[in-house]
Amino acid sequence: EYHVYLEDQFQSGRWWINGGMLMTISDEYGTRVFPGIDVAYLFNRYLRTYANFNQAIRYPTYTDLYYRLGGAVGSIGLKPEKSDNYELGFRFQQERTNTQLAVFHRASSSLIDWIRKNGSSITEAANITAVNFTGVDFSIRLQPEAYLTLLDEIQFSYTFISADEKSTDFESNYALDF
């Protein structure tokens, strides 16, 4: 397998645009191109909004394909996992405060997961159906004045994720168990 990555960044006034592409060349899975773009607008030196889109791939690992131990069995016929990823957010950054709020969506297909079918004692690697993940991510980091507290930094983060699929006839070990 070979991977070639190209990226370029452009700035004009308050706009920042960063674009790139990943080309993968694989004897087994073929040649594919995965684009990505990030666009940001700076309202002022403290506040920016951004949006991004990228496509991604995850090839099956050696473990996913060939592992056989302790009731777990890999699957030689796995296909690569693919996804389209979207994010829209805001960042506020001052000297002692960083805050970020983002919404995201990931449309995945051929997800690779380790599953156990109902009634089976064997856990096996499998491509499960297409799954859409949607969520919100929020974080705030404060660096209080040294004389106010003994803490150097206080941080709070919260992420909410929802998937449009459930594991009804199997138990998901990873992909649907977030």
C-alpha positions as CSV (number, residue, x, y, z in Angstrom):
1,E,0.0,0.0,0.0
2,Y,1.1,3.5,-0.8
3,H,-0.4,6.8,0.4
4,V,0.1,10.2,-1.1
5,Y,-1.1,13.3,0.8
6,L,-1.3,16.9,-0.6
7,E,-2.4,19.9,1.3
8,D,-2.5,23.7,0.7
9,Q,-3.6,26.6,2.8
10,F,-4.9,30.0,1.6
11,Q,-5.7,33.1,3.6
12,S,-7.5,36.2,2.5
13,G,-8.4,38.8,5.0
14,R,-10.5,37.1,7.7
15,W,-10.9,33.9,5.7
16,W,-8.7,30.8,6.0
17,I,-9.1,27.9,3.6
18,N,-7.2,24.6,3.9
19,G,-7.7,21.9,1.4
20,G,-6.2,18.5,0.9
21,M,-6.5,15.1,-0.6
22,L,-5.3,11.6,0.3
23,M,-4.7,9.1,-2.5
24,T,-4.3,5.5,-1.5
25,I,-2.9,2.9,-3.8
26,S,-3.5,-0.7,-2.8
27,D,-3.1,-3.9,-4.8
28,E,-5.9,-5.5,-2.8
29,Y,-8.4,-2.5,-2.5
30,G,-7.5,-0.4,-5.6
31,T,-6.7,3.3,-5.9
32,R,-8.9,5.9,-4.2
33,V,-8.9,9.6,-3.6
34,F,-10.2,11.2,-0.4
35,P,-10.7,15.0,-0.3
36,G,-10.9,17.3,2.6
37,I,-11.5,21.0,3.1
38,D,-11.5,23.3,6.1
39,V,-12.9,26.9,6.0
40,A,-12.7,29.4,8.8
41,Y,-13.8,32.9,9.3
42,L,-12.2,35.1,12.0
43,F,-14.7,37.6,13.4
44,N,-12.0,39.1,15.5
45,R,-8.8,37.9,17.2
46,Y,-10.8,36.0,19.8
47,L,-13.7,34.5,17.9
48,R,-13.8,32.3,14.8
49,T,-16.3,30.0,13.1
50,Y,-15.3,27.0,11.0
51,A,-16.7,24.3,8.8
52,N,-15.0,21.2,7.4
53,F,-15.6,18.2,5.3
54,N,-13.5,15.2,4.7
55,Q,-13.7,11.6,3.5
56,A,-11.8,8.9,5.3
57,I,-11.0,5.2,4.9
58,R,-9.9,2.6,7.4
59,Y,-8.4,-0.6,6.1
60,P,-8.9,-3.8,8.0
61,T,-5.9,-4.5,10.3
62,Y,-4.1,-7.8,10.5
63,T,-6.0,-8.6,13.7
64,D,-9.4,-7.8,12.0
65,L,-8.4,-10.3,9.2
66,Y,-6.5,-13.1,10.8
67,Y,-6.9,-13.1,14.6
68,R,-8.1,-16.5,16.1
69,L,-7.8,-16.8,19.9
70,G,-10.1,-17.1,22.9
71,G,-13.4,-17.2,21.1
72,A,-12.6,-14.4,18.7
73,V,-12.2,-14.9,14.9
74,G,-11.0,-12.5,12.3
75,S,-12.6,-12.4,8.8
76,I,-10.5,-12.5,5.7
77,G,-13.3,-11.1,3.5
78,L,-13.5,-7.6,5.3
79,K,-13.9,-4.5,3.1
80,P,-12.4,-1.1,4.0
81,E,-14.6,1.1,6.2
82,K,-15.4,4.5,4.6
83,S,-16.9,7.7,6.0
84,D,-17.9,11.2,5.1
85,N,-17.3,13.6,8.0
86,Y,-18.9,17.1,8.5
87,E,-18.3,19.6,11.3
88,L,-19.5,23.1,12.0
89,G,-18.3,25.0,15.0
90,F,-17.2,28.1,16.9
91,R,-14.0,28.8,18.9
92,F,-13.5,31.6,21.4
93,Q,-9.9,32.0,22.6
94,Q,-8.5,34.6,24.9
95,E,-5.4,34.7,27.1
96,R,-6.9,32.5,29.9
97,T,-10.1,31.1,28.3
98,N,-10.7,28.7,25.4
99,T,-14.2,27.6,24.5
100,Q,-15.4,25.4,21.6
101,L,-18.8,24.4,20.5
102,A,-19.3,22.1,17.4
103,V,-21.9,19.9,15.8
104,F,-20.8,17.0,13.7
105,H,-22.1,14.3,11.4
106,R,-20.3,11.1,10.2
107,A,-21.9,9.0,7.5
108,S,-20.2,5.6,7.6
109,S,-20.4,2.6,5.4
110,S,-19.0,-0.9,5.8
111,L,-18.0,-0.2,9.5
112,I,-15.6,-2.8,10.8
113,D,-16.7,-4.1,14.2
114,W,-16.2,-7.2,16.4
115,I,-19.7,-8.6,16.9
116,R,-21.3,-11.6,18.6
117,K,-24.5,-12.8,16.9
118,N,-27.4,-13.7,19.3
119,G,-27.0,-17.2,20.7
120,S,-23.3,-17.5,19.6
121,S,-20.2,-17.6,21.8
122,I,-17.9,-16.6,19.0
123,T,-16.9,-12.9,18.5
124,E,-16.1,-12.2,14.9
125,A,-14.8,-9.3,12.8
126,A,-17.5,-8.1,10.4
127,N,-18.5,-5.2,8.2
128,I,-21.8,-3.9,9.7
129,T,-24.3,-1.8,7.9
130,A,-24.0,1.9,7.1
131,V,-24.4,4.0,10.3
132,N,-24.8,7.8,10.7
133,F,-23.4,9.4,13.8
134,T,-24.5,12.9,14.8
135,G,-23.4,14.8,17.8
136,V,-22.4,17.9,19.7
137,D,-19.1,18.6,21.3
138,F,-18.5,21.4,23.9
139,S,-15.4,22.2,25.8
140,I,-14.2,25.1,28.0
141,R,-10.7,25.5,29.5
142,L,-9.9,28.2,32.0
143,Q,-6.6,29.2,33.4
144,P,-7.3,31.1,36.6
145,E,-5.0,33.8,37.9
146,A,-2.3,32.2,40.1
147,Y,-3.4,34.0,43.2
148,L,-7.0,32.8,42.9
149,T,-6.4,29.1,43.0
150,L,-3.8,26.4,43.3
151,L,-5.0,24.9,40.0
152,D,-3.1,25.8,36.8
153,E,-6.1,24.8,34.6
154,I,-9.7,23.9,34.8
155,Q,-11.3,22.1,31.9
156,F,-14.8,20.8,31.2
157,S,-15.7,18.8,28.1
158,Y,-19.0,17.2,27.0
159,T,-19.8,15.2,23.9
160,F,-23.2,13.8,22.9
161,I,-23.4,11.2,20.1
162,S,-26.4,9.6,18.5
163,A,-26.3,6.7,16.0
164,D,-29.2,5.9,13.7
165,E,-28.6,2.1,13.9
166,K,-28.9,-0.3,16.8
167,S,-27.4,-3.8,17.1
168,T,-30.6,-5.8,17.1
169,D,-29.5,-9.3,16.0
170,F,-25.9,-9.0,17.3
171,E,-23.9,-7.4,20.1
172,S,-21.5,-4.7,18.9
173,N,-18.2,-4.5,20.8
174,Y,-17.0,-1.2,19.4
175,A,-18.7,0.7,16.6
176,L,-22.2,1.0,18.1
177,D,-21.1,0.9,21.8
178,F,-19.9,4.4,22.3
